[in-house]
Amino acid sequence: MPHAIELYLDPVSETFVRRIWDDLLWAGLPSLAAYGTHAHRPHVSLSVCGRAVGNEAARGVSEALGESAVPIELSGVGTFPGGRGVVFLAVAVDEALIRVHRGVDDALRRAGIVPWDYYAPGRWVPHCTLAMGMPPERLGEAMAIALRGGLPLSARAIDVAVVDVANGATSLHARLC
């Protein structure tokens, strides 16, 4: 079962993303608010792995993140190519975010966990998912809804969690600040 290392946003930024999720639902569009068990929170995934993350890896991830909030700039709206219909808020990439990502990737690999290729350093596209399964003919509408919110937004990641991708359940959770 896939597991993700997710950064959770500060309350104001979480509310901002949830408002977009709700607006998508009101427009009759897919939204992460209605995905799976409805347990998902607005987040930026640092890594996704094909198996559970154990205590050794979790300790390494925690060390890589430190005890400070991670600045996150939600800078635009995007979609991934292919048929999955993913719409997301783009995260601006800076040296600090790259350092955090590399540290998490190194910690997982030291513990024998190989992240999915899409999350490898140099391939990772940091983002905050708004919707999955968006019909191609409605991508423009979904992106327009997301853009109404008032980007860019300076956010902070204040928590980190290991999350079961299928159901949104967290197995480990830590405050960063």
FIMI-947607 format. One record per residue (C-alpha): residue number from 1; residue in one letter; chain; x, z, y. Coordinates in nm, 4 decimals, decimal comma. Each point is the difference from the previous one (the first is absolute). Example, Ala and Ser with C-alpha at 12.3 -4.5 7.8 and 13.67 -1.06 7.14 Angstrom:
! residues 2
<1; 'a'; 'A'; <1,2300; 0,7800; -0,4500>>
<2; 's'; 'A'; <0,1370; -0,0660; 0,3440>>
END
This chain:
! residues 177
<1; 'm'; 'A'; <0,0000; 0,0000; 0,0000>>
<2; 'p'; 'A'; <0,1525; -0,0978; 0,3377>>
<3; 'h'; 'A'; <0,0930; 0,2746; 0,2427>>
<4; 'a'; 'A'; <0,0879; -0,0336; 0,3683>>
<5; 'i'; 'A'; <0,2060; 0,2011; 0,2448>>
<6; 'e'; 'A'; <-0,2243; 0,0066; 0,3064>>
<7; 'l'; 'A'; <0,0535; 0,1179; 0,3552>>
<8; 'y'; 'A'; <-0,3196; 0,1427; 0,1514>>
<9; 'l'; 'A'; <-0,0648; -0,0422; 0,3709>>
<10; 'd'; 'A'; <-0,0617; 0,2607; 0,2689>>
<11; 'p'; 'A'; <-0,3696; 0,0881; 0,0617>>
<12; 'v'; 'A'; <-0,0491; -0,2246; 0,3044>>
<13; 's'; 'A'; <0,1522; -0,3010; -0,1771>>
<14; 'e'; 'A'; <-0,1916; 0,0743; -0,3201>>
<15; 't'; 'A'; <-0,3236; 0,0002; 0,2011>>
<16; 'f'; 'A'; <0,1005; -0,3322; 0,1591>>
<17; 'v'; 'A'; <0,0481; -0,1627; -0,3438>>
<18; 'r'; 'A'; <-0,3155; 0,1548; -0,1450>>
<19; 'r'; 'A'; <-0,1987; -0,1432; 0,2919>>
<20; 'i'; 'A'; <0,1243; -0,3491; -0,0927>>
<21; 'w'; 'A'; <-0,0868; 0,0662; -0,3658>>
<22; 'd'; 'A'; <-0,3533; 0,0985; 0,1077>>
<23; 'd'; 'A'; <-0,0345; -0,3027; 0,2280>>
<24; 'l'; 'A'; <0,0930; -0,2275; -0,2904>>
<25; 'l'; 'A'; <-0,2654; 0,1633; -0,2178>>
<26; 'w'; 'A'; <-0,2632; -0,0351; 0,2738>>
<27; 'a'; 'A'; <0,0812; -0,3724; 0,0148>>
<28; 'g'; 'A'; <-0,0596; -0,0280; -0,3748>>
<29; 'l'; 'A'; <0,3699; -0,0457; -0,0741>>
<30; 'p'; 'A'; <0,2272; 0,1690; -0,2545>>
<31; 's'; 'A'; <0,1714; 0,3129; 0,1300>>
<32; 'l'; 'A'; <0,2416; 0,2516; -0,1485>>
<33; 'a'; 'A'; <-0,2610; 0,2633; 0,0935>>
<34; 'a'; 'A'; <-0,2126; -0,1255; -0,2912>>
<35; 'y'; 'A'; <0,2844; -0,0732; -0,2434>>
<36; 'g'; 'A'; <0,0072; 0,1759; -0,3349>>
<37; 't'; 'A'; <-0,1025; 0,3638; 0,0186>>
<38; 'h'; 'A'; <-0,0016; 0,0057; 0,3830>>
<39; 'a'; 'A'; <0,2919; 0,2471; -0,0124>>
<40; 'h'; 'A'; <0,2510; -0,2195; 0,1824>>
<41; 'r'; 'A'; <0,1364; 0,1052; 0,3371>>
<42; 'p'; 'A'; <0,1533; -0,2235; 0,2660>>
<43; 'h'; 'A'; <0,3646; -0,0309; -0,0977>>
<44; 'v'; 'A'; <0,3189; -0,2031; -0,0111>>
<45; 's'; 'A'; <0,1364; -0,0443; -0,3529>>
<46; 'l'; 'A'; <0,3755; 0,0444; -0,0257>>
<47; 's'; 'A'; <0,0050; -0,0967; -0,3663>>
<48; 'v'; 'A'; <-0,2194; -0,0790; -0,2981>>
<49; 'c'; 'A'; <0,1207; 0,0639; -0,3529>>
<50; 'g'; 'A'; <-0,1396; -0,0918; -0,3389>>
<51; 'r'; 'A'; <-0,0011; 0,3600; -0,1195>>
<52; 'a'; 'A'; <-0,0462; 0,3557; 0,1185>>
<53; 'v'; 'A'; <0,2613; 0,1546; 0,2275>>
<54; 'g'; 'A'; <0,1426; 0,3182; -0,1506>>
<55; 'n'; 'A'; <0,1412; 0,3101; 0,1668>>
<56; 'e'; 'A'; <0,3596; -0,1305; 0,0190>>
<57; 'a'; 'A'; <-0,1069; -0,3145; 0,1830>>
<58; 'a'; 'A'; <-0,2385; 0,1966; 0,2223>>
<59; 'r'; 'A'; <0,2829; 0,2333; 0,1043>>
<60; 'g'; 'A'; <0,2176; -0,3010; 0,0850>>
<61; 'v'; 'A'; <-0,2806; -0,1591; 0,2020>>
<62; 's'; 'A'; <-0,0539; 0,3257; 0,1867>>
<63; 'e'; 'A'; <0,3729; 0,0217; 0,0814>>
<64; 'a'; 'A'; <0,0026; -0,3632; 0,1199>>
<65; 'l'; 'A'; <-0,2896; 0,0676; 0,2371>>
<66; 'g'; 'A'; <0,1277; 0,3283; 0,1363>>
<67; 'e'; 'A'; <-0,2293; 0,2286; 0,1943>>
<68; 's'; 'A'; <-0,0802; -0,2129; 0,3041>>
<69; 'a'; 'A'; <-0,2991; -0,2194; 0,0691>>
<70; 'v'; 'A'; <0,0772; -0,3700; -0,0380>>
<71; 'p'; 'A'; <-0,0884; -0,2151; 0,3032>>
<72; 'i'; 'A'; <-0,2249; -0,2924; -0,0981>>
<73; 'e'; 'A'; <-0,0946; -0,2781; 0,2417>>
<74; 'l'; 'A'; <-0,3192; -0,1790; -0,1088>>
<75; 's'; 'A'; <0,0754; -0,3282; 0,1700>>
<76; 'g'; 'A'; <-0,2393; -0,2714; -0,1159>>
<77; 'v'; 'A'; <-0,2275; -0,1332; -0,2719>>
<78; 'g'; 'A'; <0,1066; -0,2094; -0,2983>>
<79; 't'; 'A'; <-0,0828; -0,1219; -0,3454>>
<80; 'f'; 'A'; <0,2058; -0,0689; -0,3087>>
<81; 'p'; 'A'; <0,0054; -0,3508; -0,1471>>
<82; 'g'; 'A'; <-0,1733; -0,0630; -0,3296>>
<83; 'g'; 'A'; <-0,3411; 0,0714; -0,1363>>
<84; 'r'; 'A'; <-0,0153; 0,3795; 0,0349>>
<85; 'g'; 'A'; <-0,1542; -0,0014; 0,3483>>
<86; 'v'; 'A'; <0,2012; 0,2906; 0,1417>>
<87; 'v'; 'A'; <-0,0456; 0,0706; 0,3718>>
<88; 'f'; 'A'; <0,2292; 0,2566; 0,1602>>
<89; 'l'; 'A'; <0,1339; 0,1527; 0,3177>>
<90; 'a'; 'A'; <0,3621; -0,1070; 0,0340>>
<91; 'v'; 'A'; <0,2625; 0,2682; 0,0522>>
<92; 'a'; 'A'; <0,2883; -0,0801; 0,2338>>
<93; 'v'; 'A'; <0,3326; 0,0298; -0,1793>>
<94; 'd'; 'A'; <0,2798; 0,2012; 0,1576>>
<95; 'e'; 'A'; <0,3267; 0,1472; -0,1273>>
<96; 'a'; 'A'; <-0,1491; 0,3461; -0,0576>>
<97; 'l'; 'A'; <-0,2805; -0,1368; -0,2183>>
<98; 'i'; 'A'; <0,2447; -0,2149; -0,1975>>
<99; 'r'; 'A'; <0,2213; 0,3063; -0,0575>>
<100; 'v'; 'A'; <-0,2967; 0,2022; -0,1281>>
<101; 'h'; 'A'; <-0,1076; -0,2848; -0,2280>>
<102; 'r'; 'A'; <0,3510; -0,0474; -0,1446>>
<103; 'g'; 'A'; <0,0318; 0,3746; -0,0585>>
<104; 'v'; 'A'; <-0,3289; 0,0087; -0,1920>>
<105; 'd'; 'A'; <0,0952; -0,3083; -0,2022>>
<106; 'd'; 'A'; <0,3406; 0,1516; -0,0855>>
<107; 'a'; 'A'; <-0,1612; 0,3307; -0,1041>>
<108; 'l'; 'A'; <-0,2435; -0,1750; -0,2339>>
<109; 'r'; 'A'; <0,2714; -0,2151; -0,1578>>
<110; 'r'; 'A'; <0,2287; 0,3023; -0,0525>>
<111; 'a'; 'A'; <-0,2896; 0,1563; -0,1949>>
<112; 'g'; 'A'; <-0,0314; -0,3132; -0,2161>>
<113; 'i'; 'A'; <-0,3125; -0,1329; 0,1734>>
<114; 'v'; 'A'; <0,0086; -0,3653; 0,1005>>
<115; 'p'; 'A'; <-0,2423; -0,0819; 0,2825>>
<116; 'w'; 'A'; <-0,1983; -0,3230; 0,0002>>
<117; 'd'; 'A'; <0,1970; -0,2931; 0,1424>>
<118; 'y'; 'A'; <-0,2250; -0,0246; 0,3074>>
<119; 'y'; 'A'; <0,1224; 0,3463; 0,1051>>
<120; 'a'; 'A'; <0,3731; -0,0627; -0,0476>>
<121; 'p'; 'A'; <0,2263; 0,0238; 0,3061>>
<122; 'g'; 'A'; <0,0077; -0,3380; 0,1699>>
<123; 'r'; 'A'; <-0,3402; -0,1014; -0,1434>>
<124; 'w'; 'A'; <-0,2215; 0,2887; 0,1121>>
<125; 'v'; 'A'; <-0,2611; -0,0813; 0,2637>>
<126; 'p'; 'A'; <-0,1118; 0,3312; 0,1500>>
<127; 'h'; 'A'; <-0,3734; 0,0017; 0,0619>>
<128; 'c'; 'A'; <-0,3160; 0,2085; 0,0101>>
<129; 't'; 'A'; <-0,2630; -0,1613; -0,2228>>
<130; 'l'; 'A'; <-0,3435; -0,0606; 0,1492>>
<131; 'a'; 'A'; <-0,1625; -0,2025; -0,2797>>
<132; 'm'; 'A'; <0,0637; -0,1611; -0,3361>>
<133; 'g'; 'A'; <-0,2060; -0,2751; -0,1571>>
<134; 'm'; 'A'; <-0,0877; -0,1593; 0,3337>>
<135; 'p'; 'A'; <-0,1621; -0,3428; -0,0525>>
<136; 'p'; 'A'; <0,2276; -0,2652; 0,1555>>
<137; 'e'; 'A'; <-0,2802; -0,1356; 0,2163>>
<138; 'r'; 'A'; <-0,0424; 0,3454; 0,1627>>
<139; 'l'; 'A'; <0,3667; 0,0842; 0,0664>>
<140; 'g'; 'A'; <-0,0263; -0,1047; 0,3648>>
<141; 'e'; 'A'; <-0,3048; 0,2180; 0,0534>>
<142; 'a'; 'A'; <0,1724; 0,3001; -0,1585>>
<143; 'm'; 'A'; <0,3113; -0,0508; 0,2094>>
<144; 'a'; 'A'; <-0,2068; -0,0278; 0,3190>>
<145; 'i'; 'A'; <-0,1723; 0,3310; -0,0814>>
<146; 'a'; 'A'; <0,3379; 0,1678; -0,0542>>
<147; 'l'; 'A'; <0,1359; -0,1348; 0,3285>>
<148; 'r'; 'A'; <-0,2890; 0,1510; 0,1996>>
<149; 'g'; 'A'; <0,1447; 0,3454; -0,0602>>
<150; 'g'; 'A'; <0,2711; -0,0122; 0,2641>>
<151; 'l'; 'A'; <0,3371; -0,0785; -0,1540>>
<152; 'p'; 'A'; <0,2824; 0,0801; 0,0196>>
<153; 'l'; 'A'; <-0,0334; 0,3650; -0,0914>>
<154; 's'; 'A'; <0,2869; 0,2475; -0,0166>>
<155; 'a'; 'A'; <-0,0675; 0,2181; -0,3025>>
<156; 'r'; 'A'; <0,1903; 0,2595; -0,1985>>
<157; 'a'; 'A'; <0,0153; 0,0480; -0,3743>>
<158; 'i'; 'A'; <-0,0424; 0,3735; -0,0474>>
<159; 'd'; 'A'; <-0,0531; 0,0292; -0,3776>>
<160; 'v'; 'A'; <0,1326; -0,1682; -0,3119>>
<161; 'a'; 'A'; <-0,1766; -0,0155; -0,3351>>
<162; 'v'; 'A'; <0,0381; -0,1500; -0,3448>>
<163; 'v'; 'A'; <-0,3285; -0,1781; -0,0660>>
<164; 'd'; 'A'; <-0,1603; -0,1519; -0,3089>>
<165; 'v'; 'A'; <-0,0767; -0,3499; 0,1289>>
<166; 'a'; 'A'; <-0,3071; -0,0419; -0,2202>>
<167; 'n'; 'A'; <-0,1944; 0,3032; 0,1180>>
<168; 'g'; 'A'; <0,1750; 0,1334; 0,3107>>
<169; 'a'; 'A'; <0,0746; 0,3384; -0,1604>>
<170; 't'; 'A'; <0,3116; 0,1718; 0,1332>>
<171; 's'; 'A'; <0,2371; 0,1701; -0,2388>>
<172; 'l'; 'A'; <0,2531; 0,1213; 0,2572>>
<173; 'h'; 'A'; <-0,0531; 0,0584; 0,3715>>
<174; 'a'; 'A'; <0,2364; 0,1253; 0,2712>>
<175; 'r'; 'A'; <-0,0122; 0,0477; 0,3774>>
<176; 'l'; 'A'; <0,2779; -0,1755; 0,1939>>
<177; 'c'; 'A'; <-0,0213; 0,2012; 0,3189>>
END
